Every structure is written in C-alpha cells, then in structure tokens.
C-alpha cells in the first residue's frame, strides 16, 4: 500500500515544469551520438551511460512525462525493497517502519517535487543489493550464499552506474560479509568465496559500460573522464571560485534534512548505535558504514543540491528498521516518532505545495521565459544560456551550439570562456543568448572579454522574468522577448 501511495504522490506532480537536471539529461539523451572524444555527442554530462539509457527509455515512453513515470515506479519499487530489507533486519514489525521512512522521503516536496532525479532511479538497485546481501549471510547453503553475494555486487555496482555517489549498497555488502566472518557467523573460506562473487558481480556493470563504449567507438579515456576524473577537476574549480552559492545551498540542504526528519532518524541511530552494536554488531556495523559512505558522498560533492538527500533513503530506512522494532523501548519509541515525523513533514509539504499551485503564487521564471523565447524565435534559431538553466533550453525548443548545459561543466571545461567567445565571434553563433548569470560572476577577466564580444555581435532584445538580459544576434529581425511572468515573478 505504501509503495502505491508513493507512486501516486509522485505522479500527482506530473504536470510540473521541468527541473534543470532532468531537462539537461533529457537533452543529452535525445542527442546521444557517441564518438571517440565525446561520450554522448554534442552535450557533455558527467554521468554514467546507464543513467542516460534510462532517460532515453523514459523519453521514448513519453518525453518528460515518461521519465517521471519511470521515476515514480522506481520510487514505488524502492519502498517495496525497503520493506523487504526491513523484514530481513527485524521481522514484520520493522518492515512497515522502513517502508514508511522510504516512502515519506521519496515523496517529500522539501527535497524535490515530482522531478526525475538520478538518485531515485538508482534507489531500487541500492536496496536490492542490501536485501541480497542480507539473504547471503543468512543462507545456510554455501553456493547459494555465493550466488546471492554475486547478485548483491551486481545490483550495487549497477546503482553506481546510474549515479556515482550511490555506492552505499556495495559498502553495505562488503562490510556485512566481513563483519559476519570476523564475528564468527561465517567461516574464512565462505568469506573469500562470497567476496570474490560480490566483486565479480560488481565488475559486470563496469565491464558492460566499457564494452558499450568500445563498440560505440568511444575512447576508454573519454568514458573514464566523464564518470570519474571530471569530478576531480570540478572539485578544484569549486575550491578556487566564489563559494557563496554552494555554501548557501549547503545551508538549505541542512534545513531540508531537519524539516524532513532525516536528521532525527540519522541522529537516533547514531545516539543508540552502541546499544544496537551490543545486540547485533554485524548488522549495526554494516548500516553504520553505509550511512557514513552516503553522508561522505554528500559532503564531498561540493554542490549540495537538496535532491542529494534521496541517496540517504536506504541507510535511513535500515536505521529506522533497526530501532523501530524495539517495543516497548525508549529508543524504539523515539525512532517510531522520528519516522512518523518524516511522514507528517511530507503530508504538510504536499498540502503546502498544492495550495501554492492553486493560489498561482508559485513562480516558474525559466518556463515563462522559455515560452516567450519560443514565440519570438523563428525556425532554425538556436539558443545558449549562460549559467546553465537546461530547463529554459528544453522549454524553448531551440537547439544549442554550445556543449555545456550546466554551469559546473562550463566552469571546468571552458574556464576562460575561450570556447564560448569563439562561438560568439564565429559564423555559427547562437541566434539568442540569455545572460542568466552575469558574465563576470565566476571569472571576471574572462567574463569581461566575453561581454565585449557579445556587445559587438549582439543587441539587447528583452529580459527574462528575473530581469536578466536576452541578447539577439545583430542583423536578425525578431520580436523582442517579453515574457508573461506568472506567480511571484510577475509581481514586479
């Protein structure tokens, strides 16, 4: 029942305008044309091929709506698997609380409203890995245990092939197998066999991605850079450029974690971890390691978007199951209260979001600006948005000759904006250029050079809903962009 409710709640927001990540991933999936030096074709994204394959599947099923339906189904499956894992942890009593924690977090609008997020698509694979690992250590038959461990590794690594930060299932599997052996539940020979099987299973998705890349003519180094090395370069950029925006998002993320009840669930587990260790050190160590890995991945991301909290669903569901099973018990009562708070937070958040939509006060400046651009543009026009905003790009219906749909890849791979300046100075310059972020925001000197090039080749042709300049290539006859801004964006 909770799985069905989770699916329906996510489908209830199906008509919401696209978000930046899902819009960008859709654009990449639609233009997917791999080559030796380009993993996906004209647009760059630092995500694994399995994620783009899922977005391509969703797009084939119905465009943006198809990807959201796919995400809703993934959310429902994650709730079912959280319930099953909770049952393996502590019986029927814990299963319901684990499922409630997963369902409430997956649908909480304080994290994200209805959008197709990579983390949600990968959750069933993480929780599948957890359930298979639990089955493996409890399987009396040696070779069945080995097969289950291999399946756990396969599922956990597949989650990483959806998004690199979803490694919690692999961590849980490895720690659970080792802890069960160290604490005497399994023998050394069984440990070696199950670890080798888990490793072999984990290698399958990686080898499959590599095999696809070779078959598609992509250089292995190109694949490795997109899914691994790029993040190292991006972290340097985040460390050296103004940190005001990431720190602001980090503050909002912490507030969201508090308001959704995730802090209560995690805090309850941390406070009572020693007591849980006394009762079941094997399981407690695996859950603790998984939670630590999830939190570490969130912290080192450097970007701190709220949807990163979805990655905590498996570890918080297991933490909830461990403590909520205890009845009567002060720690059990506290955890059940924490999970109930997550459900209440989701209910209040959804009601508040619905009222905001009914009132017409919700602003969608990218949607309204995109609509105005689409009306002003002529067939064959192109658009580049400086500062990202892939949802504006998608909504406009215009192609982009610039490969960067997000700001971080632009700042990392075109740090001095030389590529964009060459585009602006060349014959293939975009018809429209939206300065959503001031050209000098991240690199003042390079931004000034870009602003000079834009002033030479473009003229002002309107503004966005938030007052940002819209530029039109000189010598092009088009009406001015005057968006009909709804909600708070139109109050000015």
C-alpha positions as CSV (number, residue, x, y, z in Angstrom):
1,X,0.0,0.0,0.0
2,X,2.8,2.5,0.9
3,X,4.5,1.7,-2.4
4,X,1.3,2.5,-4.3
5,X,0.8,5.7,-2.3
6,X,4.4,6.8,-3.1
7,X,3.9,6.2,-6.8
8,X,0.6,8.1,-6.9
9,X,2.1,11.0,-4.9
10,X,4.9,11.4,-7.4
11,X,2.5,11.1,-10.3
12,X,0.3,13.8,-8.8
13,X,3.0,16.4,-9.7
14,X,3.5,15.1,-13.2
15,X,2.5,18.4,-14.8
16,X,5.1,20.4,-13.0
17,X,7.5,22.3,-15.4
18,X,10.9,20.5,-15.9
19,X,13.7,21.0,-13.4
20,X,17.3,21.7,-14.6
21,X,18.8,18.3,-14.1
22,X,16.0,16.3,-15.7
23,X,15.8,18.8,-18.6
24,X,19.6,18.6,-19.2
25,X,19.6,14.8,-19.1
26,X,16.7,14.6,-21.5
27,X,18.5,16.9,-23.9
28,X,21.7,14.8,-23.7
29,X,19.7,11.6,-24.1
30,X,17.9,12.9,-27.2
31,X,21.1,14.0,-28.9
32,X,23.1,10.9,-27.9
33,X,25.7,10.4,-30.6
34,X,28.9,8.9,-29.1
35,X,32.3,9.4,-30.8
36,X,35.9,8.9,-29.9
37,X,36.2,12.1,-28.0
38,X,32.5,12.7,-27.0
39,X,30.8,10.2,-24.8
40,X,27.3,11.4,-25.6
41,X,27.7,13.7,-28.6
42,X,27.1,17.5,-28.7
43,X,26.5,17.9,-24.9
44,X,28.7,17.0,-22.0
45,X,27.5,15.5,-18.8
46,X,29.5,13.7,-16.0
47,X,27.1,10.9,-15.6
48,X,27.4,7.1,-16.4
49,X,25.8,5.6,-19.5
50,X,23.2,3.6,-17.6
51,X,21.5,6.8,-16.4
52,X,21.3,8.2,-19.9
53,X,19.9,4.9,-21.1
54,X,17.2,5.2,-18.5
55,X,16.4,8.8,-19.5
56,X,16.3,7.7,-23.2
57,X,13.9,4.9,-22.3
58,X,11.7,7.4,-20.4
59,X,11.8,9.8,-23.3
60,X,10.7,7.1,-25.7
61,X,7.8,6.2,-23.3
62,X,6.5,9.8,-23.3
63,X,9.1,12.5,-23.1
64,X,9.4,14.3,-19.8
65,X,6.2,12.6,-18.5
66,X,7.7,9.2,-19.4
67,X,10.8,9.8,-17.4
68,X,8.7,11.0,-14.5
69,X,6.5,7.9,-14.6
70,X,9.7,5.8,-14.7
71,X,11.0,7.6,-11.6
72,X,7.7,7.2,-9.8
73,X,7.8,3.4,-10.5
74,X,11.4,3.3,-9.2
75,X,10.2,5.1,-6.0
76,X,7.5,2.5,-5.5
77,X,9.9,-0.3,-6.1
78,X,12.3,1.2,-3.6
79,X,9.6,1.3,-0.9
80,X,8.8,-2.4,-1.5
81,X,12.5,-3.3,-1.3
82,X,12.9,-1.2,1.9
83,X,10.0,-3.1,3.4
84,X,11.6,-6.4,2.4
85,X,15.0,-5.4,3.8
86,X,13.4,-4.2,7.0
87,X,11.7,-7.6,7.3
88,X,15.1,-9.3,6.9
89,X,16.5,-7.0,9.5
90,X,13.9,-7.3,12.2
91,X,10.8,-9.0,11.1
92,X,7.3,-7.8,10.1
93,X,7.2,-5.1,12.8
94,X,10.3,-3.3,11.3
95,X,9.2,-3.7,7.7
96,X,6.4,-1.2,7.9
97,X,8.5,1.5,9.5
98,X,11.3,1.0,7.0
99,X,8.8,1.3,4.1
100,X,7.2,4.4,5.7
101,X,10.6,6.1,6.1
102,X,11.4,5.3,2.4
103,X,8.0,6.4,1.1
104,X,8.0,9.6,3.0
105,X,11.5,10.6,2.0
106,X,11.0,9.7,-1.7
107,X,7.9,12.0,-2.0
108,X,8.8,14.9,0.3
109,X,8.5,18.2,-1.7
110,X,11.1,19.8,0.6
111,X,13.7,17.7,-1.3
112,X,12.2,17.8,-4.8
113,X,8.8,17.9,-6.3
114,X,8.0,15.3,-8.9
115,X,11.1,15.6,-11.0
116,X,13.0,12.7,-12.5
117,X,16.2,12.5,-10.4
118,X,19.1,10.1,-10.8
119,X,19.2,9.3,-7.2
120,X,15.6,8.0,-7.3
121,X,16.2,5.9,-10.3
122,X,19.2,4.2,-8.6
123,X,17.5,3.5,-5.2
124,X,15.9,0.2,-6.1
125,X,19.4,-1.1,-7.2
126,X,20.9,0.0,-3.8
127,X,18.1,-1.6,-1.8
128,X,18.2,-4.7,-3.9
129,X,21.9,-5.0,-3.1
130,X,21.1,-4.7,0.6
131,X,18.4,-7.3,0.5
132,X,20.6,-9.8,-1.5
133,X,23.5,-9.3,0.9
134,X,21.3,-9.9,3.9
135,X,20.0,-13.1,2.3
136,X,23.5,-14.2,1.5
137,X,24.8,-14.1,5.1
138,X,21.7,-15.9,6.3
139,X,21.8,-18.6,3.7
140,X,23.0,-22.0,5.0
141,X,23.8,-23.4,1.6
142,X,27.3,-22.2,0.7
143,X,26.9,-21.9,-3.1
144,X,23.5,-20.3,-2.8
145,X,25.1,-17.7,-0.5
146,X,27.9,-17.2,-3.1
147,X,25.3,-16.6,-5.8
148,X,23.4,-14.2,-3.7
149,X,26.6,-12.3,-2.9
150,X,27.3,-12.1,-6.6
151,X,23.9,-10.7,-7.3
152,X,24.3,-8.2,-4.5
153,X,27.6,-6.9,-6.0
154,X,25.9,-6.7,-9.5
155,X,22.9,-4.7,-8.1
156,X,25.1,-2.4,-6.0
157,X,27.5,-1.6,-8.9
158,X,24.6,-1.1,-11.2
159,X,23.4,1.7,-8.8
160,X,26.9,3.3,-9.2
161,X,26.4,3.1,-12.9
162,X,23.3,5.2,-12.5
163,X,25.0,7.8,-10.3
164,X,28.5,7.6,-9.0
165,X,27.6,8.6,-5.4
166,X,25.2,5.6,-4.9
167,X,27.8,3.3,-3.6
168,X,26.0,2.5,-0.3
169,X,24.9,-0.9,-1.4
170,X,28.4,-2.0,-2.2
171,X,29.7,-0.7,1.1
172,X,26.9,-2.4,3.0
173,X,27.5,-5.7,1.2
174,X,31.3,-5.7,1.8
175,X,31.1,-4.7,5.5
176,X,28.3,-7.1,6.2
177,X,30.2,-10.1,4.7
178,X,33.5,-9.2,6.5
179,X,31.8,-8.4,9.9
180,X,29.8,-11.7,9.8
181,X,33.1,-13.5,9.4
182,X,35.1,-11.6,12.0
183,X,32.3,-12.0,14.5
184,X,32.2,-15.8,13.9
185,X,29.0,-16.1,11.9
186,X,30.7,-17.2,8.7
187,X,33.9,-19.1,8.1
188,X,37.0,-17.7,6.3
189,X,36.5,-19.9,3.2
190,X,32.9,-18.7,2.8
191,X,34.1,-15.1,3.2
192,X,36.6,-15.5,0.4
193,X,34.1,-17.1,-1.8
194,X,31.3,-14.6,-1.2
195,X,33.7,-11.6,-1.5
196,X,35.0,-12.9,-4.8
197,X,31.5,-13.4,-6.0
198,X,30.4,-9.9,-4.9
199,X,33.5,-8.5,-6.7
200,X,32.8,-10.5,-9.8
201,X,29.2,-9.3,-9.8
202,X,30.3,-5.7,-9.3
203,X,32.6,-6.0,-12.3
204,X,29.8,-6.9,-14.7
205,X,28.2,-3.4,-15.0
206,X,31.6,-1.7,-15.3
207,X,32.7,-4.1,-18.0
208,X,29.3,-3.7,-19.7
209,X,29.8,0.1,-19.8
210,X,33.3,-0.3,-21.1
211,X,32.2,-2.8,-23.7
212,X,29.5,-0.5,-24.9
213,X,32.0,2.4,-25.2
214,X,34.4,0.3,-27.2
215,X,31.6,-0.9,-29.5
216,X,30.3,2.7,-30.0
217,X,33.8,3.9,-30.9
218,X,34.3,5.9,-27.6
219,X,37.9,6.0,-26.3
220,X,38.1,4.4,-22.8
221,X,39.7,7.5,-21.5
222,X,36.8,9.6,-22.6
223,X,34.4,7.3,-20.7
224,X,36.7,7.4,-17.6
225,X,37.0,11.2,-17.7
226,X,33.2,11.7,-17.8
227,X,32.4,9.3,-15.0
228,X,35.4,9.7,-12.7
229,X,38.2,12.2,-13.5
230,X,35.9,15.2,-14.3
231,X,34.8,15.4,-10.7
232,X,38.4,15.8,-9.5
233,X,38.8,18.8,-11.9
234,X,35.4,20.2,-10.9
235,X,36.3,20.0,-7.2
236,X,39.3,22.2,-7.9
237,X,37.1,24.7,-9.6
238,X,34.6,24.7,-6.7
239,X,37.5,25.2,-4.2
240,X,39.0,28.2,-6.1
241,X,35.9,30.1,-7.3
242,X,33.4,32.0,-5.1
243,X,31.8,29.7,-2.6
244,X,28.8,31.8,-1.7
245,X,26.3,29.8,-3.8
246,X,27.4,26.3,-2.7
247,X,27.5,27.4,1.0
248,X,24.0,28.8,0.6
249,X,22.8,25.6,-0.9
250,X,24.5,23.7,1.9
251,X,22.6,25.7,4.5
252,X,19.3,25.0,2.6
253,X,20.2,21.3,2.4
254,X,20.7,21.1,6.2
255,X,17.4,22.9,6.8
256,X,15.7,20.4,4.5
257,X,17.3,17.5,6.3
258,X,16.0,18.8,9.6
259,X,12.5,19.7,8.2
260,X,12.0,16.3,6.6
261,X,13.0,14.4,9.7
262,X,16.1,12.8,8.2
263,X,18.2,14.4,10.9
264,X,16.0,12.8,13.6
265,X,16.3,9.3,12.0
266,X,20.1,9.5,11.5
267,X,20.6,11.1,14.9
268,X,18.5,8.4,16.6
269,X,20.7,5.7,15.0
270,X,23.9,7.5,15.9
271,X,22.9,8.1,19.5
272,X,21.9,4.4,20.0
273,X,24.5,2.8,17.8
274,X,26.4,1.5,20.8
275,X,23.3,-0.3,22.2
276,X,22.5,-1.7,18.7
277,X,26.1,-2.9,18.4
278,X,25.7,-4.9,21.7
279,X,22.7,-6.7,20.3
280,X,23.7,-7.2,16.6
281,X,27.2,-6.0,15.8
282,X,27.2,-7.4,12.3
283,X,24.1,-5.6,11.1
284,X,24.9,-2.4,13.0
285,X,28.4,-2.1,11.6
286,X,27.0,-2.6,8.0
287,X,24.3,0.1,8.4
288,X,26.7,2.5,10.1
289,X,29.3,2.0,7.2
290,X,26.6,2.6,4.6
291,X,25.3,5.7,6.3
292,X,28.8,7.0,6.7
293,X,29.5,6.4,3.0
294,X,26.3,8.1,2.0
295,X,27.0,11.2,4.1
296,X,30.6,11.3,2.9
297,X,29.5,11.3,-0.7
298,X,27.0,14.1,0.0
299,X,29.7,16.2,1.7
300,X,32.4,15.8,-0.9
301,X,30.0,16.6,-3.7
302,X,30.7,20.3,-3.2
303,X,27.4,21.3,-4.8
304,X,24.9,20.4,-2.1
305,X,21.7,20.2,-4.0
306,X,18.7,19.1,-2.0
307,X,17.9,16.1,-4.1
308,X,21.2,14.6,-2.9
309,X,19.3,13.7,0.2
310,X,17.4,11.0,-1.7
311,X,20.7,8.9,-1.6
312,X,20.1,8.6,2.2
313,X,16.9,6.6,1.7
314,X,18.4,3.1,2.0
315,X,20.6,3.8,5.0
316,X,17.9,5.7,6.9
317,X,15.3,3.1,6.2
318,X,17.6,0.4,7.6
319,X,18.4,2.6,10.6
320,X,14.7,3.1,11.2
321,X,14.1,-0.7,11.0
322,X,16.8,-1.5,13.5
323,X,15.4,0.8,16.2
324,X,11.7,0.9,15.5
325,X,11.5,-2.9,16.0
326,X,12.0,-2.4,19.8
327,X,8.7,-2.5,21.7
328,X,8.5,-1.5,24.5
329,X,11.7,0.6,24.4
330,X,12.6,4.2,24.7
331,X,14.8,4.1,21.7
332,X,12.1,2.2,19.7
333,X,9.5,4.8,20.7
334,X,11.8,7.7,19.7
335,X,12.6,6.1,16.3
336,X,9.0,5.4,15.6
337,X,8.3,9.1,16.4
338,X,11.1,10.2,14.1
339,X,9.7,8.2,11.2
340,X,6.2,9.5,11.9
341,X,7.6,13.0,11.7
342,X,9.0,12.3,8.3
343,X,5.5,11.2,7.1
344,X,4.0,14.3,8.7
345,X,6.6,16.5,7.0
346,X,5.7,15.0,3.7
347,X,2.0,15.4,4.2
348,X,2.3,19.1,5.3
349,X,4.8,19.8,2.4
350,X,2.5,18.3,-0.2
351,X,-0.5,20.3,1.1
352,X,1.5,23.5,1.1
353,X,2.8,22.9,-2.4
354,X,-0.7,22.2,-3.7
355,X,-2.0,25.3,-2.1
356,X,0.8,27.3,-3.6
357,X,-0.1,26.0,-7.1
358,X,-3.8,26.7,-6.6
359,X,-3.0,30.3,-5.5
360,X,-0.9,30.9,-8.6
361,X,1.8,32.4,-6.5
362,X,4.5,29.8,-7.5
363,X,6.9,31.4,-9.9
364,X,8.4,29.5,-12.8
365,X,10.7,32.1,-14.4
366,X,12.5,29.7,-16.6
367,X,9.3,28.2,-18.0
368,X,7.8,31.7,-18.7
369,X,11.0,33.0,-20.3
370,X,11.3,29.8,-22.4
371,X,7.7,30.3,-23.6
372,X,8.4,33.9,-24.7
373,X,11.6,32.8,-26.5
374,X,9.8,30.1,-28.3
375,X,7.2,32.6,-29.5
376,X,9.8,35.1,-30.7
377,X,12.1,32.6,-32.4
378,X,12.0,31.6,-36.0
379,X,12.6,28.1,-37.4
380,X,16.3,27.2,-37.3
381,X,17.1,29.6,-34.4
382,X,19.5,28.5,-31.7
383,X,19.9,29.5,-28.1
384,X,22.7,29.4,-25.5
385,X,22.0,30.1,-21.8
386,X,25.0,31.4,-19.9
387,X,25.0,30.0,-16.4
388,X,23.1,26.7,-17.1
389,X,19.3,26.5,-16.8
390,X,18.8,23.5,-19.0
391,X,15.1,23.7,-18.3
392,X,15.0,27.0,-20.1
393,X,16.8,25.4,-23.0
394,X,14.4,22.5,-23.1
395,X,11.3,24.7,-22.8
396,X,12.4,27.0,-25.6
397,X,12.5,24.1,-28.1
398,X,15.7,25.6,-29.5
399,X,19.0,23.8,-30.1
400,X,22.3,25.0,-28.6
401,X,25.7,25.1,-30.4
402,X,27.4,25.3,-27.0
403,X,28.1,21.9,-25.3
404,X,27.6,22.9,-21.7
405,X,24.0,22.8,-20.3
406,X,25.2,23.2,-16.7
407,X,27.4,25.8,-15.2
408,X,29.9,23.5,-13.4
409,X,31.0,21.7,-16.7
410,X,31.3,25.1,-18.3
411,X,33.4,26.5,-15.5
412,X,35.6,23.3,-15.5
413,X,36.0,22.6,-19.2
414,X,35.8,26.2,-20.5
415,X,37.3,28.1,-17.6
416,X,38.5,31.1,-19.5
417,X,35.3,31.1,-21.7
418,X,37.5,30.8,-24.8
419,X,35.2,28.2,-26.4
420,X,32.2,30.4,-25.9
421,X,34.0,33.5,-27.1
422,X,35.0,31.7,-30.3
423,X,31.4,30.6,-30.8
424,X,30.1,34.2,-30.3
425,X,32.8,35.6,-32.7
426,X,32.2,32.8,-35.3
427,X,29.6,32.3,-38.0
428,X,27.8,29.6,-36.0
429,X,27.0,31.9,-33.1
430,X,23.6,31.2,-31.4
431,X,20.7,33.4,-32.5
432,X,19.8,34.0,-28.9
433,X,22.0,34.4,-25.9
434,X,20.5,34.6,-22.4
435,X,22.7,36.1,-19.7
436,X,21.0,34.3,-16.8
437,X,24.2,34.8,-14.7
438,X,26.4,37.8,-15.2
439,X,29.3,37.1,-17.5
440,X,31.8,38.1,-14.8
441,X,30.4,36.1,-12.0
442,X,33.0,33.3,-11.9
443,X,35.9,34.6,-13.9
444,X,35.8,38.4,-14.0
445,X,38.6,38.9,-16.6
446,X,37.3,36.2,-19.0
447,X,33.8,37.4,-18.4
448,X,34.7,40.9,-19.4
449,X,36.2,39.7,-22.7
450,X,33.0,37.7,-23.3
451,X,30.8,40.7,-22.5
452,X,32.8,42.8,-25.1
453,X,32.3,40.1,-27.7
454,X,28.6,39.9,-27.0
455,X,28.3,43.7,-27.2
456,X,30.0,43.5,-30.7
457,X,27.8,40.8,-32.1
458,X,24.5,41.1,-30.3
459,X,21.9,43.6,-29.3
460,X,19.6,43.7,-26.3
461,X,16.2,42.0,-27.2
462,X,14.3,41.8,-23.9
463,X,14.8,40.3,-20.5
464,X,13.9,37.2,-18.6
465,X,11.3,37.1,-15.8
466,X,14.0,37.9,-13.3
467,X,15.4,40.8,-15.3
468,X,18.4,39.1,-16.9
469,X,19.4,40.3,-20.4
470,X,18.3,38.4,-23.5
471,X,20.6,39.1,-26.5
472,X,19.8,38.7,-30.2
473,X,22.4,38.3,-32.9
474,X,22.8,41.6,-34.8
475,X,21.2,41.6,-38.3
476,X,18.5,39.2,-37.1
477,X,14.9,40.5,-37.3
478,X,12.9,39.1,-34.4
479,X,10.4,40.5,-32.0
480,X,11.5,41.4,-28.5
481,X,11.3,38.8,-25.8
482,X,8.6,40.0,-23.3
483,X,7.7,37.1,-21.0
484,X,4.3,36.9,-19.3
485,X,5.6,36.1,-15.9
486,X,3.3,34.2,-13.5
487,X,3.4,34.0,-9.8
488,X,5.7,36.0,-7.6
489,X,8.0,36.6,-10.7
490,X,5.3,38.8,-12.2
491,X,4.6,40.9,-9.1
492,X,7.3,43.4,-10.0
